[in-house]
Amino acid sequence: MMLVVLAALSGAIAVAAGAFGAHGASGPAVEWLKTGAQYQLIHVVAALVAVRMDARGPAWLFVIGAAIFALTLYAMALGAPRWFGAITPIGGALLIGGWLWLAWSAARS
């Protein structure tokens, strides 16, 4: 159940970040917020589907990977140094790992 709670909170953060990007940000921050929100929302849905499939490992990778990916972009949009962008691919790698693990789990069933 904790996984569903975290996914739901992640969805709320993504909507807030997307709204801020659309209405309150300017410059490169707009794209960082938009990209972070898009990836985060997609992976919230993926995590919930994975939970429904009883594939909790991939679901955790989706939630953690989306958090790292999106939050580093959000941090840069809010003024963090650009080197934060070097952390973003770690989240992306976790997301890819989640998709591969989900595919492997589905193929085994």
C-alpha positions as CSV (number, residue, x, y, z in Angstrom):
1,M,0.0,0.0,0.0
2,M,2.9,2.3,0.7
3,L,3.9,2.0,-3.0
4,V,0.4,3.3,-4.1
5,V,0.6,6.2,-1.6
6,L,4.0,7.2,-3.0
7,A,2.8,6.9,-6.6
8,A,-0.2,9.1,-5.8
9,L,2.0,11.7,-4.1
10,S,4.3,11.5,-7.0
11,G,1.4,12.2,-9.4
12,A,0.4,15.2,-7.3
13,I,3.9,16.6,-7.4
14,A,4.0,16.1,-11.2
15,V,0.8,18.0,-11.8
16,A,2.0,20.9,-9.6
17,A,5.3,21.0,-11.4
18,G,3.7,20.9,-14.8
19,A,1.3,23.7,-13.8
20,F,4.1,25.8,-12.5
21,G,6.0,25.2,-15.7
22,A,3.0,26.3,-17.8
23,H,2.1,29.3,-15.7
24,G,4.9,30.5,-13.5
25,A,8.3,29.6,-15.0
26,S,10.3,31.1,-17.9
27,G,13.4,30.3,-19.9
28,P,14.8,26.8,-19.7
29,A,12.9,26.1,-16.5
30,V,9.7,25.7,-18.6
31,E,11.1,22.7,-20.5
32,W,12.7,21.2,-17.4
33,L,9.4,21.3,-15.6
34,K,7.5,20.0,-18.6
35,T,9.9,17.1,-19.2
36,G,10.0,16.2,-15.5
37,A,6.2,16.3,-15.1
38,Q,5.7,14.2,-18.3
39,Y,8.1,11.5,-17.3
40,Q,6.9,11.5,-13.7
41,L,3.2,11.2,-14.6
42,I,3.9,8.4,-17.2
43,H,5.8,6.4,-14.6
44,V,3.1,6.9,-11.9
45,V,0.7,5.1,-14.2
46,A,3.3,2.5,-15.0
47,A,3.9,1.9,-11.3
48,L,0.2,1.5,-10.6
49,V,-0.2,-0.9,-13.4
50,A,2.9,-2.9,-12.2
51,V,1.4,-3.0,-8.7
52,R,-1.8,-4.4,-10.2
53,M,0.3,-7.0,-12.0
54,D,1.9,-7.9,-8.6
55,A,5.3,-6.7,-10.0
56,R,6.4,-4.6,-7.1
57,G,10.1,-4.6,-8.1
58,P,9.5,-2.8,-11.3
59,A,6.9,-0.5,-9.6
60,W,9.6,0.6,-7.1
61,L,12.0,1.3,-9.9
62,F,9.4,3.4,-11.6
63,V,8.6,5.5,-8.5
64,I,12.3,5.9,-7.4
65,G,13.6,6.5,-10.9
66,A,10.8,9.0,-11.7
67,A,11.6,10.8,-8.4
68,I,15.3,11.1,-9.2
69,F,14.7,12.0,-12.8
70,A,12.0,14.6,-12.3
71,L,13.3,16.1,-9.0
72,T,16.7,16.9,-10.4
73,L,15.0,18.7,-13.3
74,Y,12.7,20.5,-10.9
75,A,15.6,21.5,-8.7
76,M,17.4,23.0,-11.7
77,A,14.2,24.9,-12.7
78,L,14.2,26.3,-9.2
79,G,17.8,27.5,-9.3
80,A,20.0,24.5,-8.4
81,P,23.3,24.3,-10.2
82,R,23.3,22.8,-13.7
83,W,25.5,19.9,-12.5
84,F,22.3,18.5,-11.0
85,G,21.6,17.5,-14.6
86,A,24.4,14.9,-14.3
87,I,22.2,13.1,-11.7
88,T,19.1,13.0,-14.0
89,P,20.3,10.0,-16.1
90,I,20.5,7.8,-12.9
91,G,16.8,8.2,-12.7
92,G,16.4,7.5,-16.4
93,A,18.5,4.3,-16.0
94,L,16.2,3.1,-13.2
95,L,13.1,3.8,-15.4
96,I,14.6,1.7,-18.2
97,G,15.4,-1.0,-15.7
98,G,11.8,-0.9,-14.5
99,W,10.5,-1.4,-18.0
100,L,12.9,-4.2,-18.7
101,W,12.0,-5.9,-15.4
102,L,8.3,-5.5,-16.1
103,A,8.8,-7.1,-19.6
104,W,10.7,-10.0,-18.0
105,S,8.1,-10.5,-15.4
106,A,5.3,-10.4,-17.9
107,A,7.1,-12.9,-20.2
108,R,7.5,-15.3,-17.3
109,S,3.8,-15.3,-16.4
